[in-house]
Amino acid sequence: MRGTTLPTALALVAVLTVPALACIWDDDTLLDERRGLPGVAEVIAGKWERHSPFFYEHRATVMAARLAKDPNDLAAYDNRAVAYEKLGKADQAIAVMLKKDKVKPGEYTTEANLGTFYLHNGDFENGIAHIRKALEINPDAHFGREKYQLMAAEYLQRAKANPSELDLGSFVLPELFRATPETREIAGEQGYGNLITSRRNEMWHGRGHDPRLTDKPIQGVVGMIRFGTGTSPHLYHALGDLLAHRGDRHLALRAYRRALQFNHPRPELLKEAIAAVEGAVENKSELSDAVIAKEQAEAEAWVKAYQRYEDDLVRAGREPQAEADYAPFYARYGSARPTPTGFAVAANDATKFVRRYGWVAAGFVALVLALIVRAKLKSRKRRRLAAGVAA
């Protein structure tokens, strides 16, 4: 790395670690997808169901016993591999998946897990290849978030070759600004960089955003955070950009701060984003360090209680299998997901309708106004004719 500057070297180190860009699959995936994703605010604070290392050690042992009895137990391969991955044993996780692929080649869950494990092991080439195969088999699985996992992986692969890629912003910006690879090729690197930078700055200041573009990417990135370690600065950076683009400034600022907390390799870019977005917030009391620290502390306490509850069940020989097994915990500590009021549900539904069908509503309103104007003009004409006859 002779001749490489210190900031560039640090950026390369940060990229090479490839923090959890997760789209893994095991038995818990189905349970978690039935639960639905927690609210964005809760995820940013760190509040969602996560197993402890003890739980995963236990699961790896149980799955090894299952496979000893039945080497064709495909789900046991997935469960054991994910347990190893969660324990930081990516090589062992990959080995388990390769054994499963020999038992039954070409399974979606095998490709999805292998892609993620290779990425976490720093092997972009194999990781991206397997994620692409998983998308070919089932493009809509995992809330469709594998598309965004692929985008993130390709972004980090480009950054590994050219760290200046990180200076432009997060991996979701090309999608938000509809900047395709063809756009990049035609504009050239400098022209493309100027385009992204200009649009990014407009977004930070609340100009030119289209909230309809953010719903699926937010769901995808939140899912990746939740199913991973929750410590990827690149995912929080992307989530911050998505929220800023949608106009959710308080949440965007919290996501950007999370990216800083987890040592994003471009802290100055994050600080610039925070300053720009914060400048458009009138009441800054909810953005204080004390408020955000309290949110994170409460989330951490909730997760610790969840893990204690779950580990106690396992030690008692009652490994939880369904949502009903957690009912006593939720009764005492509450759910990770917010429970909206009837008004909030109605308002959210109305917002979604306007975002998706706003052009229809606008056309309907225009039609009604046109009919009203037409009726008034006809009424005036009739009155004039009547006045002429009377004269």
C-alpha positions as CSV (number, residue, x, y, z in Angstrom):
1,M,0.0,0.0,0.0
2,R,3.0,2.2,-0.7
3,G,2.0,5.8,-1.5
4,T,-1.5,5.4,-0.1
5,T,-2.6,8.2,2.2
6,L,-3.7,7.4,5.7
7,P,-7.4,8.3,5.1
8,T,-7.4,6.1,2.1
9,A,-5.9,3.2,4.0
10,L,-8.4,3.6,6.8
11,A,-11.2,3.6,4.2
12,L,-9.9,0.4,2.6
13,V,-9.8,-1.3,6.0
14,A,-13.3,-0.2,6.8
15,V,-14.6,-1.5,3.5
16,L,-12.7,-4.8,3.6
17,T,-14.4,-5.7,6.9
18,V,-17.8,-5.8,5.1
19,P,-20.1,-5.2,8.1
20,A,-23.2,-7.4,8.1
21,L,-25.2,-7.0,4.9
22,A,-27.6,-9.7,6.0
23,C,-30.2,-11.7,4.0
24,I,-29.8,-14.9,5.9
25,W,-32.4,-17.7,6.1
26,D,-33.2,-20.1,9.0
27,D,-36.3,-21.1,11.0
28,D,-36.4,-17.7,12.8
29,T,-36.7,-15.9,9.4
30,L,-40.2,-17.2,9.0
31,L,-41.2,-16.3,12.5
32,D,-39.7,-12.8,12.2
33,E,-41.3,-12.2,8.8
34,R,-44.7,-13.1,10.4
35,R,-44.0,-10.6,13.1
36,G,-43.3,-7.9,10.6
37,L,-40.6,-5.3,10.7
38,P,-40.3,-3.1,13.8
39,G,-40.8,0.6,13.3
40,V,-37.9,2.5,11.8
41,A,-37.4,4.6,14.9
42,E,-37.1,1.4,17.0
43,V,-34.6,-0.2,14.6
44,I,-32.4,3.0,14.6
45,A,-32.5,2.9,18.5
46,G,-31.6,-0.8,18.4
47,K,-34.8,-2.3,19.6
48,W,-35.7,-5.6,18.0
49,E,-35.6,-9.3,18.8
50,R,-32.0,-10.7,18.8
51,H,-30.7,-14.0,20.1
52,S,-27.7,-14.2,22.5
53,P,-24.4,-16.0,21.8
54,F,-25.6,-18.7,24.3
55,F,-28.7,-19.2,22.2
56,Y,-26.7,-19.7,19.0
57,E,-24.2,-22.0,20.7
58,H,-27.1,-24.2,21.8
59,R,-28.7,-24.1,18.4
60,A,-25.5,-25.2,16.7
61,T,-25.3,-28.2,19.0
62,V,-28.9,-29.1,18.5
63,M,-28.7,-28.9,14.7
64,A,-25.5,-31.0,14.7
65,A,-27.4,-33.7,16.5
66,R,-30.3,-33.5,14.1
67,L,-28.0,-33.8,11.1
68,A,-26.3,-36.8,12.7
69,K,-29.7,-38.5,12.7
70,D,-30.8,-37.3,9.3
71,P,-28.2,-35.9,6.9
72,N,-31.0,-34.9,4.5
73,D,-32.5,-32.4,7.0
74,L,-32.2,-29.3,4.9
75,A,-33.6,-26.9,7.5
76,A,-31.0,-28.1,10.0
77,Y,-28.2,-27.1,7.7
78,D,-29.6,-23.6,7.4
79,N,-30.1,-23.3,11.2
80,R,-26.6,-24.6,12.0
81,A,-24.9,-22.4,9.4
82,V,-26.7,-19.2,10.6
83,A,-25.8,-20.0,14.2
84,Y,-22.1,-20.2,13.2
85,E,-22.5,-17.0,11.2
86,K,-24.0,-15.2,14.2
87,L,-21.1,-16.4,16.4
88,G,-18.6,-14.9,14.0
89,K,-17.6,-18.3,12.4
90,A,-18.1,-17.5,8.8
91,D,-15.8,-20.3,7.5
92,Q,-17.7,-22.9,9.4
93,A,-21.0,-21.4,8.2
94,I,-19.9,-21.6,4.6
95,A,-18.7,-25.2,5.0
96,V,-22.1,-26.3,6.3
97,M,-23.9,-24.6,3.4
98,L,-21.6,-26.3,0.9
99,K,-22.5,-29.7,2.4
100,K,-26.2,-28.8,2.1
101,D,-25.7,-27.9,-1.6
102,K,-24.3,-31.4,-2.3
103,V,-27.4,-32.9,-0.7
104,K,-29.8,-30.8,-2.7
105,P,-28.2,-28.3,-5.2
106,G,-29.6,-25.0,-6.2
107,E,-31.8,-24.2,-3.2
108,Y,-32.8,-20.6,-2.7
109,T,-32.0,-20.6,1.0
110,T,-28.5,-22.1,0.2
111,E,-27.7,-19.4,-2.3
112,A,-29.0,-16.6,-0.1
113,N,-27.1,-17.8,3.0
114,L,-23.9,-18.6,1.0
115,G,-23.9,-15.1,-0.6
116,T,-24.2,-13.4,2.8
117,F,-21.6,-15.6,4.4
118,Y,-19.1,-15.0,1.6
119,L,-19.7,-11.2,1.8
120,H,-19.2,-11.2,5.5
121,N,-15.9,-13.1,4.9
122,G,-14.7,-10.4,2.6
123,D,-15.2,-12.5,-0.6
124,F,-17.1,-10.1,-2.9
125,E,-16.8,-12.2,-6.0
126,N,-18.4,-15.3,-4.6
127,G,-20.8,-13.4,-2.4
128,I,-22.3,-11.3,-5.2
129,A,-22.5,-14.4,-7.5
130,H,-24.6,-16.3,-5.0
131,I,-26.8,-13.4,-4.2
132,R,-27.5,-13.0,-7.9
133,K,-28.4,-16.7,-8.1
134,A,-30.7,-16.3,-5.1
135,L,-32.5,-13.4,-6.8
136,E,-32.9,-15.5,-10.0
137,I,-34.6,-18.2,-8.0
138,N,-36.8,-16.0,-5.8
139,P,-36.6,-12.2,-6.5
140,D,-39.3,-11.3,-3.9
141,A,-38.1,-13.2,-0.8
142,H,-37.1,-11.4,2.4
143,F,-39.5,-8.5,1.6
144,G,-37.5,-8.1,-1.7
145,R,-34.5,-6.8,0.2
146,E,-31.9,-9.0,-1.6
147,K,-32.0,-6.5,-4.4
148,Y,-30.7,-3.9,-1.9
149,Q,-28.2,-6.3,-0.5
150,L,-26.8,-6.8,-4.0
151,M,-26.7,-3.0,-4.5
152,A,-24.8,-2.6,-1.2
153,A,-22.3,-5.4,-2.0
154,E,-21.6,-4.0,-5.5
155,Y,-21.1,-0.5,-3.9
156,L,-18.6,-1.9,-1.4
157,Q,-16.8,-3.9,-4.1
158,R,-16.4,-0.7,-6.2
159,A,-15.2,1.2,-3.1
160,K,-12.6,-1.6,-2.4
161,A,-11.2,-0.9,-5.9
162,N,-11.7,2.9,-5.6
163,P,-12.2,4.4,-2.1
164,S,-13.4,7.7,-3.6
165,E,-16.7,5.9,-4.3
166,L,-17.5,6.5,-0.6
167,D,-17.2,10.3,-1.1
168,L,-20.4,10.4,-3.2
169,G,-22.8,9.1,-0.6
170,S,-24.6,5.9,0.3
171,F,-25.4,3.0,-2.0
172,V,-29.1,3.9,-2.4
173,L,-28.5,7.3,-4.0
174,P,-28.2,6.1,-7.6
175,E,-31.7,4.4,-7.2
176,L,-33.2,7.5,-5.6
177,F,-31.9,9.8,-8.4
178,R,-32.4,7.2,-11.1
179,A,-28.8,7.3,-12.1
180,T,-28.2,4.1,-14.0
181,P,-24.8,2.5,-14.9
182,E,-25.5,3.8,-18.4
183,T,-25.8,7.3,-17.0
184,R,-22.5,6.9,-15.3
185,E,-20.8,5.7,-18.4
186,I,-22.2,8.5,-20.6
187,A,-21.5,11.3,-18.1
188,G,-18.0,10.0,-17.1
189,E,-16.8,9.8,-13.5
190,Q,-16.6,13.5,-13.0
191,G,-20.0,14.3,-14.5
192,Y,-21.6,11.5,-12.6
193,G,-20.0,12.6,-9.4
194,N,-21.2,16.2,-9.9
195,L,-24.7,14.9,-10.6
196,I,-24.9,12.8,-7.5
197,T,-23.4,15.5,-5.3
198,S,-25.8,18.2,-6.6
199,R,-28.9,16.0,-6.1
200,R,-27.6,14.8,-2.7
201,N,-27.2,18.4,-1.5
202,E,-30.7,19.2,-2.7
203,M,-32.1,16.2,-0.9
204,W,-30.4,17.2,2.4
205,H,-32.0,20.7,2.2
206,G,-35.5,19.2,1.4
207,R,-35.7,20.0,-2.3
208,G,-36.7,17.8,-5.2
209,H,-37.5,14.6,-3.3
210,D,-40.1,12.1,-4.3
211,P,-41.3,10.1,-1.2
212,R,-42.9,7.4,-3.4
213,L,-39.4,6.1,-4.3
214,T,-38.5,5.3,-0.7
215,D,-41.0,2.8,0.7
216,K,-39.5,-0.5,-0.6
217,P,-35.8,0.6,-0.1
218,I,-36.6,1.6,3.5
219,Q,-38.2,-1.8,4.1
220,G,-35.3,-3.5,2.5
221,V,-32.6,-1.7,4.4
222,V,-34.4,-1.9,7.7
223,G,-34.7,-5.7,7.2
224,M,-31.0,-5.9,6.4
225,I,-30.1,-4.1,9.7
226,R,-32.5,-6.2,11.7
227,F,-31.3,-9.6,10.3
228,G,-27.7,-8.6,10.5
229,T,-25.7,-7.4,13.5
230,G,-27.2,-4.0,13.4
231,T,-23.8,-2.4,13.3
232,S,-23.2,-1.6,9.6
233,P,-22.4,2.1,9.2
234,H,-23.2,1.8,5.4
235,L,-26.7,0.5,6.1
236,Y,-27.5,3.3,8.6
237,H,-26.0,5.8,6.1
238,A,-28.3,4.5,3.4
239,L,-31.3,4.5,5.7
240,G,-30.5,8.2,6.6
241,D,-30.5,9.1,3.0
242,L,-33.8,7.4,2.3
243,L,-35.4,9.1,5.3
244,A,-34.0,12.5,4.3
245,H,-35.3,11.9,0.8
246,R,-38.8,11.1,2.2
247,G,-38.7,14.2,4.4
248,D,-38.4,12.4,7.8
249,R,-35.7,14.6,9.2
250,H,-35.7,13.5,12.8
251,L,-35.3,9.9,11.9
252,A,-32.8,10.7,9.2
253,L,-30.6,12.5,11.7
254,R,-30.8,9.6,14.1
255,A,-29.7,7.2,11.3
256,Y,-26.8,9.4,10.3
257,R,-25.7,9.6,13.9
258,R,-25.8,5.8,14.1
259,A,-23.6,5.6,11.1
260,L,-21.1,7.8,12.9
261,Q,-21.4,5.7,16.1
262,F,-20.4,2.6,14.1
263,N,-17.3,4.3,12.6
264,H,-18.4,5.2,9.1
265,P,-15.2,5.7,7.0
266,R,-16.4,9.1,5.8
267,P,-17.4,10.9,9.1
268,E,-17.1,14.4,7.5
269,L,-19.7,13.5,4.9
270,L,-22.1,12.3,7.7
271,K,-21.5,15.5,9.7
272,E,-22.2,17.6,6.6
273,A,-25.5,15.7,6.1
274,I,-26.4,16.1,9.8
275,A,-25.8,19.9,9.7
276,A,-27.8,20.4,6.5
277,V,-30.8,18.3,7.6
278,E,-30.7,19.7,11.2
279,G,-30.8,23.2,9.8
280,A,-34.3,22.6,8.5
281,V,-35.7,21.4,11.8
282,E,-37.4,24.1,13.8
283,N,-37.7,22.4,17.2
284,K,-34.3,20.8,17.9
285,S,-35.1,19.6,21.5
286,E,-35.8,16.1,20.2
287,L,-32.4,15.9,18.5
288,S,-30.3,16.4,21.7
289,D,-27.7,13.9,22.6
290,A,-29.5,13.2,25.9
291,V,-32.8,12.3,24.2
292,I,-31.1,10.0,21.7
293,A,-28.9,8.4,24.3
294,K,-32.1,7.7,26.4
295,E,-33.8,6.0,23.4
296,Q,-30.8,3.8,22.8
297,A,-30.4,2.9,26.4
298,E,-34.0,1.9,26.7
299,A,-33.7,-0.2,23.5
300,E,-30.6,-1.9,24.9
301,A,-32.3,-2.8,28.1
302,W,-35.3,-4.2,26.2
303,V,-32.9,-6.5,24.1
304,K,-31.1,-7.7,27.3
305,A,-34.4,-8.6,28.9
306,Y,-35.5,-10.4,25.7
307,Q,-32.3,-12.5,25.7
308,R,-32.5,-13.3,29.4
309,Y,-36.1,-14.5,28.9
310,E,-35.2,-16.6,25.9
311,D,-32.1,-18.1,27.4
312,D,-34.0,-19.1,30.6
313,L,-36.5,-21.0,28.4
314,V,-33.7,-22.8,26.6
315,R,-32.0,-23.7,29.9
316,A,-35.3,-25.1,31.1
317,G,-35.5,-27.3,28.0
318,R,-38.3,-25.2,26.4
319,E,-36.7,-23.6,23.4
320,P,-39.3,-21.1,22.0
321,Q,-40.7,-22.1,18.6
322,A,-43.7,-19.7,18.0
323,E,-44.8,-16.2,18.9
324,A,-47.0,-17.5,21.6
325,D,-43.9,-18.6,23.5
326,Y,-43.0,-15.0,23.9
327,A,-46.4,-13.8,25.2
328,P,-45.3,-13.5,28.9
329,F,-42.3,-11.4,27.9
330,Y,-44.3,-9.0,25.7
331,A,-46.9,-8.7,28.4
332,R,-44.3,-7.4,30.8
333,Y,-41.9,-5.5,28.5
334,G,-44.0,-4.6,25.5
335,S,-43.4,-5.3,21.8
336,A,-40.5,-4.1,19.6
337,R,-43.1,-2.9,17.2
338,P,-45.2,0.2,17.9
339,T,-48.9,-0.2,18.2
340,P,-50.5,2.6,16.2
341,T,-53.8,4.2,17.2
342,G,-56.8,4.0,15.0
343,F,-56.2,7.6,13.9
344,A,-52.5,6.8,13.1
345,V,-53.5,3.8,11.0
346,A,-56.0,5.8,9.1
347,A,-53.5,8.7,8.5
348,N,-50.9,6.2,7.4
349,D,-53.3,4.5,5.0
350,A,-54.3,7.9,3.6
351,T,-50.6,8.9,3.1
352,K,-49.9,5.6,1.3
353,F,-52.9,6.2,-0.9
354,V,-51.8,9.7,-1.9
355,R,-48.2,8.5,-2.5
356,R,-49.3,5.7,-4.8
357,Y,-52.4,7.1,-6.4
358,G,-51.9,10.9,-6.1
359,W,-52.1,11.4,-9.8
360,V,-55.5,9.7,-9.8
361,A,-56.7,11.9,-7.0
362,A,-55.4,15.0,-8.7
363,G,-57.1,14.0,-12.0
364,F,-60.4,13.4,-10.2
365,V,-60.2,16.8,-8.4
366,A,-59.4,18.5,-11.8
367,L,-62.4,16.8,-13.4
368,V,-64.7,17.8,-10.6
369,L,-63.5,21.4,-10.8
370,A,-63.9,21.4,-14.6
371,L,-67.5,20.2,-14.2
372,I,-68.3,22.9,-11.6
373,V,-66.9,25.6,-13.9
374,R,-68.8,24.2,-16.8
375,A,-72.0,24.2,-14.9
376,K,-71.5,27.8,-13.7
377,L,-70.8,29.0,-17.3
378,K,-74.0,27.3,-18.5
379,S,-75.9,28.8,-15.7
380,R,-74.7,32.3,-16.6
381,K,-75.5,31.7,-20.3
382,R,-79.0,30.7,-19.4
383,R,-79.5,33.7,-17.2
384,R,-78.3,36.0,-20.0
385,L,-80.6,34.4,-22.5
386,A,-83.5,34.7,-20.1
387,A,-82.7,38.4,-19.5
388,G,-82.6,39.0,-23.3
389,V,-86.0,37.4,-23.8
390,A,-87.5,39.5,-20.9
391,A,-86.2,42.7,-22.5
